Amino acid sequence: MNRQFITDELTLQNWFFDNDVTKCAFDTESRSEDNSKKGALDYSLLYWIGVSFCNGKSTCYVDLDVPDRDKMIAFLEYQFRTQIKKLIAQNIQYDMMVLYKYGIQHTEDIYCTMVAAHLIDERGPKGLKDLTARYLSPRKIVKWKDVEGIDYHSEQFYDYGADDAQNAWELHEVFYPKMAREKLTYLMFKIEMPFQFCLRDLHINGILIDQKKLQEIEDLVEPLMLESEDKMLEMIGKKAFIDRAFWEDLDTRKVFVNFNSNKQVIPLLMEKFSIEFTELTVTGEKRKREKLEVGDSYWKLDKIILGGTELDNGVIGGLAQKYPFCRELLIYRMAFDIKGKFTVKMKESLSPDGRIRCSFNDTVAATGRLSSSDPNLQNLRKLNAVLDVECRSCFIAPEGKSFIVADYAGQELRILAFVTQDPTLLRAFEKGMDLHLITANLLFDLGLTEEEMVESNENYKNTRKKFKNERHKAKNGFNFPVVYGSTEHGISRNIGVSVKEAKRLLDKFLDQYPGIKDGIADCEERIKLYGYVTNSAGRRRRFDGFSKRALRQAFNFKVQGYSAEMLRLGMVNIRQVILTHPEWDMKLVLTVHDEVVLEIKDEYIDEAIPLVEEAMCTAVDIGIPVECDIGVGRIYSEAK
């Protein structure tokens, strides 16, 4: 393919006049304004140094860090706005972000090869070089590490940039017909590609941080962490000690055990507190372990599970009621996570304007859920009984603006009803009944009538209060856990009954909800026949082999996966509302799980709320009412 390197305005004009760019692939190259690595991701520091184009016949790399820079960018702005009708790129949300910063409007007919690759096979790597090696003809592949640090004006770097556009073009040519054959075009063009603009906007906008509050949170959890560490050490007959190496100026607190390591904690729980564990062997068999044996220093302790679940905070929380050591361990781990994974990461990621701009990843989770990084904001801890810490309190709106927080109400259970078409579930939502109370009534024989479980019934609150415990067990032991593939072991731990009783109740639950039972059986059949399952939007999740775990994940994917598509479409609808009302200065600033956070001028809040609610609730038609809870506040944690 013909290739050209361009460093001046005239040559740039000639290339575009000589080539049809109606449909083309492109790739931007950028660095930070202050030459820091942070600027590669920080929108406020981003500096555009070059761009490559490929139309299938010719490829060029345009060096923009040249004397003609302003004129060349102005010319490119015209081309993007008027001449290019379809854009192809790898990780297109980033390239669109670069164009946005330089005021360049472009077509909304876009194609992201990274997203396409994820839809075609969510298990494989999504990097451009990996995809090139996997799907395209053999060629020399130059990676970033091969050119990092070299002169941006060298032919070697120009070639690297040109390769990116050409490879993206060729991947599109491979992926486009493949997606049609696998019936992925609706998901790609009606959901994923419009959603890329939302991802771009989320990163550009970011969310303002109250840095004083952030420090207060860190100052609160650090002493809690040290206090719990000391208590645990005392319980096992040990103490922390102070150490100073001869080359260091500061004393260092050291302990002989890492309380964040299951490999180190589990032997302590066995030896000191006689807690019985179940070992998951390499062959997948389970055997109980009450004590350590010869050679256990090399034992694969990370393979130990308790009641079918890894030793995580949920399991530790269950043990905390009986063992004071486990309570302190839970406090320690939560405090450690809040400091290490939240406050420290937030400080490292702050932009000069005081906002956090994390990267939202659309091609990581196999379920289709979004993930985020730099920092990860999907694990924001809410106020809890263990640590009186509300991490969301440090997210604030600027002066004169507030947050509108839109959150789907009972989203996953509504999707469960839609996916399974279970008559009891459908009837519950159609009549406005309390589904958790329905399940409690079915499992624990409460003798309630349908009318008593309708939320608008005048006696509903009294009924709910009377059967509070049974409702709690139904909610946290069955309705939600079954969606996540919980077993009798998990149910046993959640509601405090024997595994045998939990198995009896689980069987009864599935008999009472035949649609769920049939849905699980259908997933099992499809995995055996095809090796994958498909959600209602056409997204697939593939499985290597068949196992009980795969079955649980498959059914969960049918629900969680479509919940994720619903959120995408809701945000796409909200973006259209934003574009229609520029005077509101409303911005997408954050999404956490099923929640969307918007920033808006205070005087337009009342006008915006019904349109935001409508945008969310009309995202998909699932045949039953969809509800959205709306909160308003200047501080994220107070937006209720």
Residue, then its C-alpha position, 0 to 999 in steps of 0.5 A: m500500500n502506498r505510504q507518505f509522510i507529511t510535514d507541511e500544509l501543502t503536502l497535506q492538502n494534496w494528499f486529501f485532494d488525491n485520495d477519497v477519504t469518505k471512509c477512512a481509518f485514523d489514529t492520533e499520536s499525543r504526548s503531555e504538554d509537560n512531557s510527563k507520562k501522566g499526560a498520555l491519559d490526562y485530558s488537561l495535559l494532552y498535546w496532539i503531535g500527529v495523526s495517520f490516515c488510511n483509506g485502503k489504498s493509501t496511508c499517510y502519517v501527518d506530523l503536527d509538531v511542525p511550523d505549519r501546525d495551526k494551519m494543518i489542524a485547521f485544514l484537518e478540522y474541515q476534512f473531519r467536519t465535511q469530507i469524512k463520512k465514516l471513521i474507523a479507529q482502534n480505541i476510538q473514544y481516545d482518538m475522539m477525545v483528542l479531536y474534541k480538545y482541538g475543537i474538531q467536529h466529526t461524523e457519528d458514523i464510527y467503527c472501533t476495532m477494539v470494541a469489535a474484537h471484544l464482541i467477536d471474542e471477549r476472552g482474547p487480548k484487544g490491543l492493536k498489535d495483538l489483533t494484528a498478529r492474530y487476524l492479519s497477514p504476517r508482518k513486522i509489528v512495531k510496539w510502543k516500547d520499540v519507539e518510546g523515547i525516539d525522535y517524534h520526527s523520525e521516519q521510524f516513528y512515522d512508520y509506527g504511526a502509519d501502521d496503526a491506521q493501516n492495521a485498523w483499516e484491515l482489521h475493520e475489513v476482517f471484522y465487519p463481515k464476521m460480525a454480520r455472520e455472528k449477528l452482532t451488528y445491532l449491538m455494535f451500531k445501535i448500542e456500542m458505537p453511540f456509547q463511545f461518545c458517552l465514554r469520551d464525554l465522561h473522560i473529558n468532563g471528569i468529576l470535581i474532588d474535595q481534596k480537603k475531604l479526601q485527606e480527612i478520609e485518609d486521616l480517619v482510616e490510617p489510625l483504624m488500620l494501625e489499631s486493628e493491626d496491633k489488636m490482631l498481633e496481640m491476639i496471636g502473641k506478637k508485636a509490631f517492631i520499629d526498624r531502621a536500615f542504615w541508609e534510611d532516615l526514617d523509622t519503619r514499622k514492620v510486622f511479621v505477617n501480611f494481613n492482606s495475604n490469605k496465604q499468611v492469614i489462613p494458617l493463623l486462623m487454623e492454628k490459633f482459632s481452630i477455624e475449619f476450612t475446605e481445600l479445593t485441590v488441583t483436580g477440583e476435589k474438596r477436602k476439609r482441613e482442620k490443621l496444617e501438615v508437614g510441607d504446608s509451607y508450600w501449600k497452595l493456600d490461595k486455592i483454599i475456599l470456605g463454603g465454596t467461596e474465596l476468603d474475601n471480606g464477605v466471608i471474613g464478615g461472617l466469621a467476625q460475628k464469632y471471632p474478634f480476630c476476624r472482626e479486626l481483620l475485616i476493619y484492617r482490610m477495609a481501611f487498607d483498601i480505602k487508603g491504598k486503592f482509593t485515597v492514594k490513587m485519587k491523589e495520584s490521578l488528580s488533574p491540575d483543575g482538581r478533577i478526576r478523569c478515570s478511564f472507563n473500559d468498555t472491553v475488559a469485563a466478559t459480562g459487558r459491564l463497564s470497568s474503570s481504571d486510573p483510578n478505579l471508581q467502580n468500587l466506591r465504598k458506601l457508608n457501612a456499619v464496620l467503618d463510618v466512612e463515605c468515600r462518595s462524600c469527596f465528589i462535589a459539584p462546582e459552585g452554582k451547579s449540583f449533581i443529578v444522580a439517576d439509578y435504575a430501581g430493581q434493575e437486575l430483577r426486572i431484567l431477570a423477569f424479562v429474560t426468564q418470562d417467569p409468570t410470578l416475576l412478571r405479575a409482581f412488577e406489573k402489579g407493583m408488588d414487593l418481590h422480596l416479600i413474595t419470595a419470603n411468602l413462598l419460601f417461609d409460608l407466611g400466608l400473605t395475600e397478593e394485595e398485602m404485598v402490593e406496595s401501594n396497599e395501605n397496610y403494606k408498610n406494616t406487613r413489611k415491618k412484621f416480616k422484616n427478617e423473612r424478607h431480608k432472608a429472601k432478598n439476600g439469600f435468594n432473589f439477588p444471590v441466585v442471579y449471581g449464581s449462588t449455591e446452597h453454600g452461599i445461601s447457608r452463609n447468607i441466611g444462617v442455616s445449614v447447607k442441607e436446609a439451604k439446599r431445600l429452600l433453593d429447590k423450593f425457590l426454583d420450583q416456585y419460579p419455574g421460569i428461572k429454573d428453565g432459564i438455568a437449564d436453557c443456559e446449560e443446554r446452550i453451553k453444551l451445544y454451542g459453547y456460548v450463551t447470548n444475551s437479549a442484545g446479541r452479546r455473547r459470552r463464550f466458555d472453555g468447557f462445561s462446569k458448574r461455575a460456567l453454568r452459574q456465570a452463563f445465567n448471570f451473564k444473561v441478566q447482568g449483560y443485558s442490564a449493562e446494555m440497558l445502562r448504555l442505552g440510557m446514557v446514550n439517551i441522556r447524551q441526546v438530552i444534553l445536546t438538545h439543551p446546551e443552556w443547562d451546561m449538563k455533563l456526564v461526569l461519572t457512572v458507577h454500576d447502574e448509576v449515572v451522575l450528571e452535573i448541571k446548573d442549579e436553575y435547570i434541575d427541575e426542568a431536567i429531572p423528568l427528561v433524565e428519568e424518561a431517557m433512562c426508563t425508555a432505554v429498552d422495552i422489557g414489557i414491564p414498568v422500568e423505574c428510575d430513582i433520582g437524587v439531587g445534591r451538591i455532594y455525591s453522597e448526599a444526592k438522594 
